[in-house]
Amino acid sequence: MIPVRLPDNRRRKLPLRAWLWWSYVRTALVPLVVIEISFLVIYWLSVSAIYQGNVASLRKVSREFLNEIAEREAASIAGTLDETASLTTMLAAQAGRAIDTGTVRASEKARFVETADGVLYTPRNDGGAAGFYSSRSRTDPARLDKAARLAALDPVMIDLVHSHPRFTSVYFNTADSYNRIFPFIDALAQYPRNMDIPRYNFYYLANGKHNPERRAVWTDAYVDPAGRGWMISSIAPVWKAGRLEGVAGIDLSLRTVIDRLVGLQVPWGGSALLIDRRGSIVALPPRAEKSFGLKELVAHDYTGAILGDTRKPEAFDLHRRPATRALADAMDKADHGEMTLDLDGPHLASYRTIPGTGWRLLVVVPQAGVYAEADQLLARLTTVGWLMAGALLAFYVLFFAYLSLRARRMSDDLAQPFGRIAAILHGIERREYDHAFAGSGIRELDELGHRVARTAHLLGDAQTQIARHERTVMDALVHQRRLNLERTYLVRLLCHAVRTPLAVVDSSAQILNRKADTIEADQLRQRVGRMRAAIERISALLQTLVTFSDERAERTLGAQSGTSTDLAGVVRSVAADLADDRPLVLHGAETPILVEEPLAFVGVRAALDVLLRSACRGDAIIAVLTRTGNIVMLHLEAAAASSSEPLRPHVPLLDGDEVGKRVAGRIDAHGLLEVLGGRIGRREVPDSRGAVVEIDLDFSCAPEVAGATPVDVAARPA
């Protein structure tokens, strides 16, 4: 057995519009989307590659540039510091000569006032320098002369301050705590009265321990005891006979240093910082304060005298900051370098040691500033990319909408002709074949629709022909069946009809045999006549059988030989045969009733024979024969034998299964008359006249003939 694979109906069926839409998506949209996405991916990869290349180039260029800036500015600052150091050295030399050869002028000595606790100071500003001798030297009688001799430094100090605006103050400090400073200050109010100057960094950093080379050096940032805030100082020692006589110094305020650093042209939003020898921030520009999380100390709240060194907090020490510890370690190991710092964001840093000081110039720039142009280019390219993506998205949205509309229109254009084709096919299922296809504008669909419509017409014609043939065949079968039935009834009718004449012949023969010696000539002729009439009827019946059996009778039944049957004569013939048994009075037979039905003679005679022989013997039968158009009605009812006897029900043959049958001949009166297109009816008469039998026959009758009277056929014909 070969297995048959049934179609899989579990797959979801799509309507035509959805099918067209997904067809568009699969064949058009998906490739386009893939291409556009690939294009965008290539674009973004290209943008990323360009950005990374730009970043790498900018990183290299920026580091080189920062190194160059650090080196250049370090050299510039070194020049400035060297100049200041040279001036400090010159000032120290002048101080040494003043100590040795200075003139003690009375006017100068008159400027000083000694306090009760032994402080010697200048209370008034007369345009010269201020002097302050700590109470620590109050027992030295020569201190006033020494202070007066150092007045020889005033012109030099004044020239230095006036010619160099960056110098905050110029001073000379002695080992015995004398301070000569310009511009003038209120030293008594500013300094502690027992001030021990050699304990301050602007003095001891120049001693032999800290400065064995005896050259000019720079201090770390400190709070100026003179009240001018945070300072750095260039100091130079004055040695006499192996003894440190004093230290000359020039002060620069951190504000001045910071302003100089701010003035450096550092690109990309960067800044320059000054780092001392120990890794502490000397000067922090405002631009870098946020990055380092510090606030530069440029002013000081002098609530009291400065009794010693006041250095910057540990927060300014790079070694103590996690973000800058690696940088501080690198500075300790090399005099220049670069690295990346993570401050308030990635920063690029480059440092360079300032010659002669040990300080470092640190240049720091935010990485975002270095990569700003690359980031801006990336942002522009990203914007372009998003614009392209947005444009593509908008295009595809509009394209999708267009395709959806197009799919809807195409589905309508296709669905309508398909629907008309389906309607034609459904009509064919309902056996409706008259269809027309209006057209669709699509050649293939038009051809299909017209062919389906033409096929429907052909099927309709074929069905019509088939139906016609079926009707013809059915009519032929019905006709053949009727003919067969008629032949069967004809045979039965003939058998019954022949039996009666044969009975007449046999009866006459028996009478003649019994009464041969005594029968009279008239009676003999009567009997012989009856025998001849019976034999003629038998001959007529046989001729009817032969005629009906002819094949041409199937086509021209009722019209062969052009003969007609007189129903009145048929009734009279039956009445003559039954005259010995019962009288029959016939009304309405005066005018012959001719019918063009060859079986009428046999059928009507046989049916009447059955009906009349089934009635009570001896009763008279009244027969009324009437005609209305093609309808012939035979009305039968019983009549009493005498007027004194009541009528009896005498025609019971229409009740029950035995109605219309003669048991001896097995002839069915109903069937006999149905073959002829007739019927038998029975009704009770309420006035006790008995039952009435009515026979209706629908024949093709000949024209009526007027006139005639009732015929009494009770007597036998001669």
C-alpha positions in Angstrom: 0.0 0.0 0.0 1.4 3.4 -1.0 1.2 6.0 1.8 -0.5 9.2 0.8 0.9 12.4 2.3 -1.8 14.7 3.2 -1.3 18.5 3.1 -0.2 20.1 6.3 -3.2 22.4 7.2 -1.6 23.3 10.5 0.4 26.1 8.9 -1.2 29.4 9.4 -2.9 30.7 6.3 -2.3 34.4 5.5 -4.7 36.7 3.7 -3.5 38.1 0.4 -2.6 41.5 1.8 -0.5 40.0 4.6 1.1 37.7 2.1 2.1 40.5 -0.2 3.4 42.6 2.7 5.6 39.8 4.0 6.7 39.1 0.4 7.8 42.7 0.2 9.5 42.5 3.5 11.4 39.3 2.5 12.3 40.3 -1.0 12.8 44.1 -0.8 12.9 45.5 2.7 15.1 43.0 4.5 17.9 43.2 1.9 17.6 47.0 1.9 17.7 47.1 5.7 20.6 44.8 5.8 22.5 46.9 3.3 21.7 50.1 5.2 22.6 48.6 8.6 25.9 47.4 7.1 26.5 50.8 5.7 25.8 52.4 9.1 28.1 49.8 10.8 30.9 50.5 8.3 30.3 54.2 8.9 30.5 53.9 12.7 33.5 51.6 12.5 35.2 54.2 10.2 34.3 57.0 12.6 35.7 55.0 15.5 38.9 54.3 13.6 39.3 57.9 12.6 38.7 59.0 16.2 41.1 56.5 17.6 43.7 57.6 15.0 43.1 61.3 15.9 43.3 60.5 19.6 46.6 58.7 19.1 48.0 61.5 17.0 46.8 64.2 19.4 48.2 62.2 22.3 51.6 62.1 20.7 51.4 65.7 19.6 50.1 66.9 22.9 52.8 65.2 24.9 55.5 66.5 22.7 53.9 70.0 22.9 53.5 69.8 26.7 57.1 68.7 27.0 58.1 71.6 24.8 56.0 74.0 26.9 57.4 72.7 30.1 60.9 72.9 28.9 60.4 76.4 27.4 58.6 77.9 30.4 60.9 76.2 32.9 63.8 77.9 31.1 61.9 81.2 31.1 61.1 80.9 34.8 64.7 79.8 35.5 65.8 83.0 33.8 63.6 85.1 36.0 64.7 83.2 39.1 68.3 83.4 38.1 68.0 87.2 37.6 66.3 87.5 41.0 69.0 85.3 42.5 71.7 87.4 40.9 70.1 90.5 42.4 70.0 88.8 45.7 73.6 88.0 45.5 74.4 91.6 44.6 72.3 92.7 47.6 74.2 90.4 49.9 77.5 91.8 48.7 76.3 95.4 49.3 75.2 94.3 52.8 78.6 92.9 53.5 80.3 96.1 52.5 77.8 98.2 54.5 78.7 96.2 57.6 82.4 96.8 57.1 82.5 100.3 55.7 79.0 101.8 56.3 78.7 105.3 57.7 76.9 105.9 60.9 74.8 109.0 60.5 73.2 110.7 63.4 70.1 111.2 61.4 69.8 107.5 60.8 70.3 106.8 64.5 67.6 109.3 65.3 65.1 107.3 63.3 65.2 104.5 65.8 63.2 104.3 69.0 63.9 101.7 71.7 61.0 100.2 73.7 61.1 99.4 77.3 61.6 95.7 76.7 64.6 96.4 74.5 63.2 96.4 70.9 64.9 98.9 68.6 62.7 100.0 65.7 61.9 102.8 63.3 58.4 104.1 64.1 58.0 106.5 61.2 58.0 106.0 57.4 60.2 108.7 56.0 60.7 107.0 52.6 63.4 104.8 53.7 63.6 101.2 54.9 62.2 100.0 58.1 64.5 98.6 60.9 63.7 96.2 63.6 66.1 94.9 66.3 64.7 92.1 68.4 64.8 92.4 72.1 67.1 89.4 72.0 70.0 91.9 71.3 69.1 94.6 73.8 72.3 94.1 75.7 74.5 94.9 72.7 75.6 98.5 72.8 76.8 98.5 69.2 73.5 97.5 67.7 72.4 101.0 67.0 75.5 101.8 65.1 75.2 98.6 63.2 71.6 99.4 62.3 72.7 102.9 61.2 75.6 101.5 59.0 73.1 99.2 57.2 71.2 102.2 56.1 73.6 102.3 53.2 71.4 99.4 51.7 68.4 101.7 51.4 69.2 103.1 47.9 69.8 99.6 46.5 66.7 98.2 48.1 64.6 101.1 46.8 66.0 100.8 43.3 65.3 97.0 43.3 61.7 97.4 44.4 61.0 100.3 42.0 62.7 98.7 39.0 61.2 95.2 39.6 57.5 95.4 40.4 57.4 91.7 41.0 59.5 92.1 44.1 57.2 92.3 47.1 60.0 93.4 49.5 63.8 93.5 49.8 65.4 92.9 53.1 68.6 92.0 55.1 68.5 89.9 58.3 71.5 89.6 60.6 72.5 86.8 62.9 71.6 88.9 65.9 68.0 89.2 64.7 68.1 92.6 63.0 65.8 93.1 60.1 66.2 95.9 57.5 63.3 95.8 55.0 61.8 97.9 52.2 59.1 98.9 51.6 58.5 100.3 55.1 56.3 98.3 57.5 55.2 98.8 61.1 57.7 96.3 62.4 56.9 96.7 66.1 53.2 95.8 65.4 54.0 93.0 63.0 57.0 91.2 64.4 57.2 89.4 67.7 59.4 91.5 70.0 61.8 88.7 70.8 61.8 87.5 67.3 64.6 84.9 66.6 65.2 85.5 62.9 67.7 82.6 62.4 64.9 80.2 63.1 63.0 81.2 60.0 63.5 79.4 56.7 64.2 82.6 54.9 67.4 82.7 57.0 68.5 79.2 57.9 68.1 77.8 54.4 71.1 80.0 53.5 73.4 78.8 56.3 76.2 76.5 55.8 74.2 73.4 56.7 71.5 74.0 54.1 73.6 76.0 51.6 77.2 74.8 51.7 77.8 76.4 48.3 77.0 79.8 49.9 75.1 80.9 46.9 71.7 82.3 46.4 68.9 79.8 47.1 65.1 79.8 47.1 62.9 79.1 50.0 59.7 77.1 50.1 56.4 78.8 50.4 55.9 80.3 53.8 53.8 82.9 55.5 55.7 86.2 55.6 56.1 87.5 59.2 56.1 91.0 57.7 52.3 90.6 57.0 52.4 90.3 53.2 50.9 86.8 53.0 52.4 83.7 51.4 55.8 84.2 50.0 58.8 82.6 48.4 62.2 84.2 48.8 65.5 84.3 47.1 68.1 84.5 49.8 71.9 84.8 49.8 74.3 84.5 52.8 76.8 87.1 53.9 79.9 85.5 55.3 82.6 87.3 57.3 85.7 85.5 58.4 83.9 82.2 58.2 80.9 83.5 60.2 77.4 84.0 58.8 76.8 87.6 59.4 73.4 87.8 57.8 71.2 86.8 54.9 70.0 89.1 52.1 66.6 88.3 50.6 64.1 89.3 47.9 60.5 88.3 48.5 58.0 87.3 45.7 54.4 86.8 46.8 52.7 83.7 45.6 50.2 85.9 43.9 52.9 87.3 41.8 54.2 83.8 41.0 50.7 82.6 40.2 50.0 85.5 38.0 53.2 84.6 36.1 52.1 81.0 35.8 48.6 82.1 34.7 50.3 84.2 32.1 51.9 81.1 30.5 50.2 80.1 27.3 49.1 76.5 28.1 46.7 75.2 25.4 43.7 73.0 25.8 42.5 74.6 29.0 45.6 73.5 30.9 47.6 75.2 33.6 51.2 75.3 35.0 52.1 74.6 38.6 55.3 75.2 40.5 56.5 72.3 42.7 59.3 72.7 45.3 62.1 70.4 45.9 60.1 68.3 48.4 57.2 67.7 46.1 54.9 70.4 47.6 52.8 72.7 45.4 54.4 76.2 45.6 52.0 77.9 43.3 48.6 76.6 42.1 46.7 78.7 39.5 42.9 79.1 39.9 42.3 77.0 36.8 44.0 74.0 38.4 42.3 74.3 41.8 39.3 72.3 40.7 41.3 69.5 39.2 43.4 69.1 42.4 40.6 69.9 44.8 42.6 72.6 46.5 42.3 76.3 47.2 45.5 78.2 46.8 46.9 80.1 49.8 47.7 83.7 48.8 46.5 85.6 51.8 46.9 84.9 55.5 44.9 86.0 58.5 47.4 87.6 60.8 45.6 87.3 64.1 49.0 87.2 65.8 52.7 87.4 65.1 54.3 84.7 63.1 56.6 83.0 65.6 58.2 80.5 63.2 58.0 78.7 59.9 54.5 78.4 58.6 54.4 76.0 55.6 51.6 74.9 53.4 49.3 72.1 54.6 50.0 68.4 53.7 47.2 68.6 51.2 49.6 70.5 48.9 52.2 67.6 49.2 52.0 65.5 46.0 53.4 62.5 47.9 50.4 62.5 50.2 47.8 62.6 47.5 46.8 59.2 45.9 46.2 60.7 42.5 49.6 62.4 42.4 51.8 60.0 44.4 53.2 58.3 41.3 53.9 61.7 39.8 55.8 62.8 42.9 57.9 59.6 42.9 58.7 60.2 39.2 59.8 63.7 40.0 62.1 62.4 42.6 63.8 60.1 40.1 64.0 62.2 37.0 64.3 65.9 36.2 61.6 65.6 33.5 58.9 63.3 32.3 55.2 62.8 31.5 52.3 60.7 32.5 48.5 60.6 32.8 46.8 61.7 36.0 43.3 60.9 37.1 42.3 64.0 38.9 38.7 65.2 38.3 39.1 63.4 35.0 41.9 62.1 32.8 44.7 64.7 32.6 48.0 64.7 30.7 51.0 65.9 32.8 54.5 67.0 31.8 57.1 68.3 34.2 60.6 69.8 33.9 63.1 70.7 36.6 63.9 74.4 36.8 67.7 74.7 36.7 69.4 76.2 39.8 66.4 75.8 42.1 65.5 72.2 42.1 61.9 73.2 41.6 59.7 71.7 38.9 57.4 73.3 36.5 54.4 71.0 36.1 52.1 71.5 33.1 48.7 69.8 33.4 46.0 69.7 30.7 42.7 67.9 30.8 42.6 65.1 28.3 39.1 66.2 27.2 40.7 69.5 26.2 43.5 67.8 24.3 41.0 65.6 22.5 38.4 68.4 22.2 38.8 68.7 18.4 38.8 65.0 18.0 35.7 64.8 20.3 34.1 67.6 18.3 34.8 65.8 15.1 33.5 62.6 16.6 30.4 64.5 17.8 29.8 66.0 14.4 30.4 62.6 12.7 28.1 61.0 15.3 25.5 63.6 14.7 25.8 63.0 11.0 25.5 59.3 11.7 22.4 59.7 13.8 21.0 62.1 11.2 21.6 59.4 8.6 20.0 56.8 10.8 17.1 59.1 11.5 16.8 59.9 7.8 16.9 56.2 6.9 14.4 55.5 9.6 12.1 58.2 8.3 12.6 56.9 4.8 11.8 53.3 5.8 8.8 54.4 7.8 7.5 56.3 4.7 8.7 53.4 2.5 6.9 50.9 4.8 3.8 53.1 4.6 4.0 53.2 0.9 4.6 49.5 0.6 1.7 48.9 3.0 -0.6 51.1 0.8 0.8 49.4 -2.3 0.2 46.0 -0.8 -3.3 47.0 0.1 -4.0 48.3 -3.4 -2.4 45.3 -5.1 -4.2 42.9 -2.7 -7.4 44.7 -3.7 -6.5 44.5 -7.4 -5.8 40.8 -7.0 -8.4 39.9 -4.4 -11.3 41.4 -6.5 -10.7 39.3 -9.6 -9.8 36.2 -7.4 -13.1 36.9 -5.5 -15.0 37.1 -8.8 -13.3 33.8 -9.9 -14.2 32.2 -6.6 -17.8 33.5 -7.0 -17.9 31.8 -10.4 -16.6 28.6 -8.9 -19.1 28.8 -6.0 -21.8 29.5 -8.5 -20.8 26.3 -10.4 -21.1 24.4 -7.1 -24.6 25.8 -6.9 -25.2 24.8 -10.5 -25.3 28.4 -11.6 -23.5 28.6 -14.9 -24.4 32.0 -16.4 -21.4 34.1 -15.3 -19.3 36.9 -16.8 -15.8 38.1 -15.8 -15.4 41.9 -15.9 -11.6 41.9 -16.2 -8.8 43.0 -13.8 -6.1 44.8 -15.9 -3.8 41.8 -15.4 -3.5 39.7 -18.5 -3.0 36.4 -16.8 -5.9 37.0 -14.4 -8.1 38.2 -17.3 -7.2 35.0 -19.2 -7.9 32.9 -16.1 -11.2 34.6 -15.3 -12.5 34.5 -18.9 -11.5 30.8 -19.1 -13.3 30.0 -15.8 -16.4 31.9 -17.0 -16.2 30.2 -20.3 -15.8 26.9 -18.5 -18.8 27.7 -16.4 -20.9 28.3 -19.6 -19.6 25.1 -21.1 -20.5 23.2 -17.9 -23.9 24.9 -17.9 -24.5 23.8 -21.5 -23.2 20.3 -20.6 -25.4 20.1 -17.6 -28.3 21.4 -19.6 -27.7 18.7 -22.2 -27.1 16.1 -19.5 -30.3 17.2 -17.8 -32.1 17.1 -21.1 -30.7 13.7 -21.8 -31.6 12.6 -18.3 -35.1 13.9 -18.7 -35.3 12.2 -22.1 -33.9 8.9 -20.6 -36.2 9.3 -17.6 -39.2 10.0 -19.8 -38.2 7.0 -22.0 -37.8 4.9 -18.9 -41.1 6.1 -17.5 -42.7 5.6 -20.9 -41.2 2.2 -21.2 -42.2 1.3 -17.7 -45.7 2.5 -18.5 -45.7 0.5 -21.7 -44.6 -2.5 -19.7 -47.2 -1.9 -17.1 -49.8 -1.4 -19.9 -48.7 -4.6 -21.6 -49.0 -6.4 -18.3 -52.5 -5.0 -17.7 -53.4 -5.6 -21.3 -52.5 -9.2 -21.0 -54.5 -9.4 -17.8 -57.4 -7.5 -19.3 -57.4 -9.7 -22.4 -57.3 -12.8 -20.2 -60.3 -11.6 -18.3 -62.0 -10.2 -21.4 -61.5 -13.5 -23.3 -62.7 -15.5 -20.3 -66.2 -14.0 -20.6 -66.8 -14.7 -24.3 -65.4 -18.1 -23.8 -67.9 -18.6 -20.9 -70.7 -17.5 -23.3 -69.5 -19.9 -25.9 -69.2 -22.7 -23.4 -72.5 -21.9 -21.8 -74.2 -21.9 -25.2 -72.5 -25.1 -26.2 -73.7 -26.8 -23.0 -77.2 -25.6 -23.5 -77.2 -26.8 -27.1 -75.8 -30.1 -25.9 -78.5 -30.6 -23.3 -81.4 -29.3 -25.3 -80.4 -30.4 -28.7 -83.6 -32.4 -29.1 -86.0 -29.9 -27.8 -84.5 -26.5 -28.7 -86.4 -24.4 -31.2 -85.0 -22.8 -34.3 -85.2 -19.3 -32.9 -83.5 -20.2 -29.7 -80.8 -22.0 -31.7 -80.2 -19.0 -33.9 -80.0 -16.8 -30.8 -77.5 -19.1 -29.1 -75.4 -19.3 -32.3 -75.5 -15.5 -32.6 -74.3 -15.1 -29.1 -71.5 -17.6 -29.7 -70.5 -15.8 -32.9 -70.5 -12.4 -31.0 -68.3 -13.8 -28.3 -65.9 -15.2 -30.9 -65.8 -11.8 -32.6 -65.0 -10.1 -29.3 -62.2 -12.6 -28.8 -60.9 -11.8 -32.2 -61.1 -8.1 -31.6 -59.3 -8.5 -28.3 -56.5 -10.5 -29.9 -56.2 -7.8 -32.7 -55.9 -5.1 -30.0 -53.1 -7.1 -28.3 -51.2 -7.4 -31.6 -51.6 -3.7 -32.3 -50.5 -2.6 -28.9 -47.5 -4.9 -29.0 -46.2 -3.2 -32.2 -43.0 -1.2 -31.6 -44.5 1.8 -33.3 -47.2 1.9 -30.7 -44.6 3.3 -28.3 -44.3 6.5 -30.4 -47.9 6.8 -31.7 -49.9 5.3 -28.9 -53.5 6.3 -29.2 -53.2 7.4 -32.9 -52.6 4.2 -34.7 -55.1 3.4 -37.6 -57.0 6.6 -36.7 -59.8 4.6 -34.8 -61.7 5.7 -31.7 -63.6 3.8 -29.0 -67.2 4.6 -28.1 -67.5 4.4 -24.3 -71.3 4.2 -24.5 -70.9 1.1 -26.7 -68.4 -0.4 -24.2 -70.9 0.1 -21.4 -73.7 -1.4 -23.5 -71.5 -4.4 -24.3 -70.8 -5.1 -20.7 -74.5 -4.7 -19.9 -75.3 -7.2 -22.7 -72.9 -9.8 -21.2 -74.3 -9.3 -17.7 -78.0 -9.2 -18.8 -78.7 -12.7 -17.3 -77.3 -11.7 -14.0 -78.6 -8.1 -13.4 -80.3 -5.5 -15.5 -78.4 -2.2 -16.3 -80.1 1.0 -17.2 -77.8 3.4 -19.1 -78.5 7.1 -19.2 -76.5 9.7 -21.3 -75.4 7.2 -23.9 -77.7 8.5 -26.6 -74.8 10.4 -28.2 -71.7 8.4 -28.8 -68.7 9.3 -26.6 -65.7 8.6 -28.8 -62.2 8.6 -27.2 -58.8 8.2 -29.0 -57.5 5.6 -26.6 -57.0 2.0 -28.0 -57.1 0.5 -24.5 -60.3 2.2 -23.5 -62.4 -0.7 -24.9 -60.4 -3.3 -23.0 -59.7 -1.3 -19.8 -63.2 0.2 -19.3 -64.9 -3.0 -20.1 -62.7 -5.0 -17.7 -63.1 -2.4 -14.9 -66.9 -2.4 -15.3 -67.0 -6.1 -15.5 -65.2 -6.3 -12.1 -67.4 -3.6 -10.5 -70.7 -5.0 -11.8 -70.0 -8.6 -11.0 -69.0 -7.6 -7.5 -72.4 -6.1 -6.9 -75.3 -8.2 -5.4 -76.7 -10.5 -7.9 -80.2 -9.6 -9.1 -80.0 -5.9 -8.4 -80.5 -3.5 -11.2 -77.7 -1.0 -11.9 -78.3 2.6 -13.0 -75.4 4.0 -15.1 -75.2 7.7 -16.0 -72.6 8.6 -18.5 -71.7 12.3 -18.7 -69.0 14.4 -20.5 -67.5 17.7 -19.5 -64.7 18.7 -21.9 -62.2 15.8 -21.9 -63.5 14.5 -18.6 -65.9 11.6 -18.9 -67.8 10.5 -15.7 -69.6 7.2 -15.3 -71.9 7.3 -12.3 -73.1 3.9 -11.0 -75.7 3.2 -8.3 -78.0 0.4 -7.4 -81.8 0.4 -7.9 -84.3 -1.6 -5.8 -85.9 -4.6 -7.5 -89.3 -3.3 -6.4 -90.6 0.0 -4.9 -91.5 -1.7 -1.7 -88.0 -3.0 -1.0 -85.4 -0.6 0.5 -82.2 -0.1 -1.3 -79.3 -2.2 0.1 -75.6 -1.3 0.0 -74.6 -3.3 -2.9 -71.2 -2.0 -4.1 -68.7 -2.8 -1.2 -65.8 -3.4 -3.6 -64.2 0.0 -2.9 -63.6 -0.7 0.8 -60.5 -2.4 2.2 -57.7 -4.3 0.3 -60.3 -6.1 -1.9 -61.7 -2.9 -3.3 -61.8 -3.0 -7.1 -60.6 -6.6 -7.3 -62.2 -9.7 -8.8 -60.7 -12.6 -6.9 -61.3 -15.1 -9.7 -59.6 -13.0 -12.4 -57.1 -11.1 -10.0 -58.0 -8.0 -11.8 -57.6 -4.6 -10.0 -60.2 -2.1 -11.1 -58.1 0.8 -9.6 -55.0 -0.3 -11.5 -57.0 -0.8 -14.7 -58.4 2.7 -14.7 -55.1 4.4 -13.5 -53.4 3.1 -16.6 -56.1 4.9 -18.6 -55.7 8.1 -16.5 -58.9 7.5 -14.5 -59.9 7.0 -10.9 -62.7 5.3 -8.9 -64.5 7.1 -6.1 -67.2 5.9 -3.6 -69.6 7.8 -1.4 -72.4 6.9 0.9 -75.9 8.3 0.1 -77.5 9.6 3.3 -81.1 8.9 2.1 -80.5 5.1 2.3 -80.3 4.7 -1.4 -77.1 2.8 -0.9 -73.6 3.5 -2.2 -72.7 5.3 -5.3 -69.6 4.6 -7.4 -68.2 7.3 -9.7 -65.6 6.7 -12.4 -63.7 9.7 -13.8 -61.7 9.3 -17.1 -59.6 12.0 -18.7 -59.5 11.1 -22.4 -59.0 13.0 -25.6 -62.6 12.9 -26.8 -64.1 13.5 -30.2 -66.6 16.3 -30.7 -70.0 15.9 -28.9 -73.1 14.8 -30.8 -76.4 16.1 -29.6 -79.6 14.0 -29.1 -80.3 10.4 -27.7 -82.5 8.9 -25.1 -81.9 6.4 -22.3 -81.2 2.9 -23.6 -82.4 -0.1 -21.7 -79.9 -2.9 -22.3 -81.4 -5.3 -19.8 -82.4 -7.6 -22.6 -79.9 -9.7 -24.5 -79.4 -8.6 -28.1 -80.9 -10.8 -30.8 
